[in-house]
Each structure stands twice: as structure tokens, then as C-alpha cells.
Amino acid sequence: MNILVIGSGGREHTLCWKLVQSPKCKNLYVSPGNAGTSKIATNLGISVIDFESIKEAVIKYKIEMVVVGPEAPLVEGIKEFFESDDQLEKVSLIGPDSKAAKLEGSKSFAKAFMNRHNIPTAKHSEFTLATIDKAFNFLETMSPPYVLKADGLAAGKGVLIINNIYEAKLELKSMLINKKFGQASEKVVIEEFLDGIELSCFILTDGETGITLPFAKDYKKIGEGDKGLNTGGMGAISPVPFANEEFIKKINDRIIEPTLLGLKKDQLPFQGFIFIGLINVGGEPKVIEYNVRMGDPETEVVIPRIKNDLISLFEATANKTLNKIKLEIDSRSASTVMAVSGGYPKAYEKGHFIEGINNVKNALVFHSGTSLEDNKILTAGGRVITVTGLGKDMSSALKKSYEGLEKINYKGMYYRKDIGFDL
């Protein structure tokens, strides 16, 4: 089978790494791809939202399956683009249509979905520029810290948590009046702050049934001890120690099952990944947000723990036969630690030579933001390289991740040395 993976990060490199292990994989393409994917697949360099060029590539390379990594093409309607085209309609596309993708594309849509289907989440209300005075009044009824969320996609940076009400009102003005996050903050959701420990839940669904993948926990803050600015993710671990059988049953009964049932009731066809951002509040799970794709860097710890052939899982997703699949999980722990560019998540430099990757022997190296120039691997993003270790427990997995990172070097390289500190 000829397969195309859309995206260019560590998530897509990890998916490619798993897909090429399948005997069903004939030719693997990735677009745009990175220096890491170029070693195991053919990079096409096409933008993830250039649907016409993607169509040309699908026809040219006789692609039979397309796996969509990031959220943007899903929210923009790549599923409908394929289904409405005579030349593409028989191609299996792993990912939901744009209506279902609004679960990630619109915070207010997701909250309304949760309310409709009695899925536990934070108390909240939504506001626009026309109702900014009501928003100020609503803030006055809340206790700090104050959570402001841009309604639309904001590259993972549209959520603000603020302790001071004066600052919260200034930020609200910045979002609604000055369009701090562009179109994404034309509507803002204000919600109560949930105090607890977060984790990530991943479902692969064919629209009829769902398979729950290994749970993971990621670390978003740039600084150790979870301090500083938010990032796309600085590391992750799987499994999550506090997610015991009792807690997982609560997640399944109160969140996963109502979500899958809600999608069917609301006639939102979904064939792909649902990523549910959860928080454990005193032993009770609540939903922070929905995403309609795998997380990054969680993919780098979840996918290596799945023993099943990934193409077979995707075929069952496309054919609506996931109920016949038994998921096999590696019992080992997995950890991944992200190395980033100096200055990230603020301004950072690109184009620095990365050395030492080939010296990493006891861990998996996945590229997040890299490029290839004159056969040299260069930094090309804020998040650059992630190193995944597998071990009998979290500590031994992390040891392999950190030993691997010590062998890699580039100018300005930075990574957190405390992933898993709170567990």
C-alpha cells in the first residue's frame, strides 16, 4: 500500500517510523516532512493546507491511504475535499470532517457539545466584542486564577491563565479588541480554573466503536517545575502512574462513551484520533479540551507502546471494523524529552547544525523541527528533536532519554531535566 502522512513534526516522524515497520507498507510519503522523515520516507514538501497540490501527489504516486497529522487541514475540510472528488473518493483518509473537527477548531462548539452530552468540564461562558462588558462582570464572579481561551485555533498559544483580575481584563481587551490571536480570539471562552494534575487520553474511532490507546502525560511549560511560558510540549511519559483501573473506568464511563455516543447523536462522522485533554480533580476526571488528532509529544510515547500493525489499525478505522481489533500494548514505560532552540517559545534562531544523532543507540530519536541541507541536519523550528526511551519503569525510560540527549548537540540547545518530576 502507498501511504501519505501529512505534517512535519515529531508526531508525523513517529507515525512514519511505525508505518514503515508494516509489511503492508509499499511506499511511504510525507508532506512537508522533515530531516528525520527523509531517512525513512519520501518528503514531498507540500503545505498541509494546499489541497490541490496534495491531490496531484495522491494521483501521481497512487496513494491509497492518507493519514492527517495536524489539526489545520482537518478544520479546513480536507476530508470533504477528498470525499467530493471523483479521483480521491476511494482513498482512505484518517481524520474527521470539518464539522467534527470543530471540537478542536472552536472552544465554544466543544463546550456546547460537552454540555449537551453531560460530559464533565469546567464552568464557563463565552463572549465577543459586543458583550465585553458582560465578560468583565463575569470575571468579577470568578475566583483567581482566571482562564481565558481564544475560541479558534491559535497554535497552542491561545490559552491564558492569569492570577490578577486587572491583568485578566487587560488580556481580555487585547484578545477581543486588539485581536491578540487574530480571528481565533473574535470569541473568548472564560472558564473556572481546575486545580489538579493533567493527562492525555487518545481514542482511535471508526465512527461506530473506539479503541482507547495508552494514556500519557505531557509537560507544556518551558521551565523546570512547570514554570514559565507555555510551549507545544517539552516531554511526555506513558503510562500515567495515577491512572489506575478505578480512575480509567470513570474516564470511560463519564467521558469516552458519552463522547462517542454524542458524535453519533449529533451526526458528526469521525474516523480518526480523538485526543481528550483531561484533568484529575480530587480523583474525578474532567475534560479540559478536545483535539481531533494525536498530541505531540505524546505520540512519541504512545505509538512506540502499540504492538499492533498500524496500517491494519488504520484500515479497520476506514472500513469500520475496529470492533474486531484487539489492541496489544507494550508493558514497558516510555518517556520522551524535547530539545528546543534557544529562546523558544519566544524568538529563536534556525539553521544551526545538529550533531551526534547517530551516536544515540539505546533510545529513539524523532525529529520535530529539522531540515536537510547539503546532507547536514539543521534546526528549523522551536521544538527540534525529541528522544524517546523505553524501560521497565518511568525512571529507567527517562534515563535512556537523557543519555540520548547528552549525545546530541547544536547551538542554543535546551531541554528540561525534570520530566516526570511530579509523578
LINWOCOR-V591204 format. One line per field, one symbol per residue. ss: DSSP state (A for helix, B for strand, O for the rest). psi: psi as a letter, one per 20 degrees, with the letter a starting at -180 (. if undefined). Layout:
ss: ???
psi: ???
//
This chain:
ss: OBBBBBBOOAAAAAAAAAAOOOOOOOBBBBBBOOOOAAAOOBBOOOOOOOAAAAAAAAAAOOOOBBBBOOOAAAAOOAAAAAAOOOOOOOOBBBOOOAAAAAAAAOAAAAAAAAAAOOOOBOOBBBBBAAAAAAAAAAAAAOOOOBBBBBOOOOOOOOBBBBOOAAAAAAAAAAAAOOOOOAAAAOBBBBBOOOOOBBBBBBBBBOOOOBBBOOOBBBOOBBBOOOBBBBOOOOBBBBOOOOOOAAAAAAAAAAAAAAAAAAAAAOOOOOOBBBBBBBBBBOOBBBBBBBBOOOOOOOAAAAAAABOOOAAAAAAAAAAOOAAAOOOOBOOOBBBBBBBBOOOOOOOOOOOOBOBOAAAOOOOBBBBOOBBBBOOBBBBOOOBBBBBBBBBOOAAAAAAAAAAAAOOOBOOOOBOOOOOOOOO
psi: ppqppprjahghgggggghiipiiofppqqphrahghhhiropijpqijmhghgggggggjlpippoofrhghghikhghgghjphiihipppoqrrhghiihhiohhggghggghjlpprqqrqqqahhkhhhgghghhirqqqpoppphapkkjjjppophphghghghgghghgjlhkbhhkhpppprqppoapqrpppppqjigrqpprqqrprohqhqqjlraqqaipirqqprohimrggghhggghiggghgghhgghjlnponbppooorponkippqpgrqqkrqrojhhihggiiphqphhhghghghjlkhiipoppppiqqqqqppprqphpjbprqrjpppqigiiohjrppppgmqrppljqpqpjrgpgqpppqprhrgghghghghhghiiqprpjpqqpjkpjhj.
//
